[in-house]
Amino acid sequence: MRKLLVAALGAVLCTTPGRAQLPHLMPATSPWLDVNYPKLFWTPTEGLTAGGYLAIIRQLRLEDVEAAPPYAGSIALNGQASTSGSRQLLLEGRFPTLVRGWRFVLTLAAARRA
C-alpha cells in the first residue's frame, strides 16, 4: 500500500500548480480531444484512494453542430485503488451519433470491495 501512496502523491505533485488536468495526449489538430486527471481522496471506510480518469471525446463536425448530442462519441477509462484493498476499473464507450435515433453505450466494470 505504500507504493500506492507514493504513486498517488507523485501523480499529484507532477501536475502543474493550479491545474487539475494533466497535459493533453492528442495533437491540437485532432478531431478528438482528451480529458485526463489524477484522483486522490480519503474516506473513513476506504482510507486513502488514488486513481485516474481518461476520456477521449470525438467532437461534432461543423455540419452536425445543431444535432442533439453534444459530442459524436467518447471512450472513458476510470480507475482507482484504495489502501483498504478496494479496487475499481470502468471502461465506457458512448456513441450517440452512430445510428440516427439511437444512443449506444457500452460499459465494462470490474470492482473489488474490501
N, C-alpha and C positions, 0 to 999 in steps of 0.2 A: 504494500500500500504506500510505502514511502516513495517508490518510483512514480506512482500515480500523482502524488502531491508535488514532486519535483517537476514532472512533466507539465502539470497544470499551471504551476507558478511560472515556469519557463514560457509557456504559451501566452500567458497574460503579460508578462514583462517584455516579451518580444514585440508586442504591438506598440505602435507609436502612441505617445501620451495624448489623451484627449480623443482618441478614436477607438471605437469598439470593433470596427470591421478590420479584417486582415487585408493585405494587398490583393488586388484583383488577379485572377488567373487567366481570364480571357483577354485577347487583344482588344484594343479600343475600337477597331473597325468591325468586330464580330457582331452578327445579329443576336448572339447570345450574350447575356450578362450574368455575372455571378455575384452571389451574396454569401459571405462566409464570416463566421466569428467564433471565437472560443467561448466556452461556458465554464464558469467556476462559481459554485454556490455551496451553502451549507444549510442543512435542515436537521432538526433534532432526531428524526428517525433514520435518515440515511447517512448523516455525517457529511464530510466534505465530498462534493461531487464535481468532477471535471469532465468536459466533453467538448464537442464542437458541432457546428451546423454549416452545411454547404448546400447551396441551391444554385442551379444553373437554369436560367429563365430565357425562353425564346420570346423576343419582343414581337409585337404585331407588325405586319407590313403596313406601309402607308395606305394602301387601298383597303385595309381591314380596320382602319382607325375608328370607324363608327360601330364596330362589332361589339356585342355584349360582353364577351370575356375580356378581362384586362391584359391577357397575355396569350400567346399561341401554344405554349407548352412549358412545363417545368419538370425538373428532376431534382429531388432533395434527398440529402443524406444527413441524418441527425443521430448522434450517438453520445452516450455518457456512461461513466463508471463512477461508483462511489466507494468510499473507504469501508462501508459495511459489507461490500461484496456484491451489491446490486449492479446490474449492467443492462443497458438498453441500446438497441440499434434499430433504426427505422429508415427504410428506403421507400420513397414515394414518387410516383410519376403522375402528373396531371396533364391531360391533353384535351382542352375544351374545344379546340377547332379541328380536331381530327375528322369528325363526321358532323355535318350540319344537324343541329338539334340535339346532339348528344354531348355529354361531358364525361370522358373516360378518366377514371382514377384507379391506379394500381398501387397497392400498399403492401409491403412486406415488413413484418415487425418481428423482432426477437427480444425477449426480455428475461432477465433472471432477477428475482426479488429475494433478497437475503433477510 
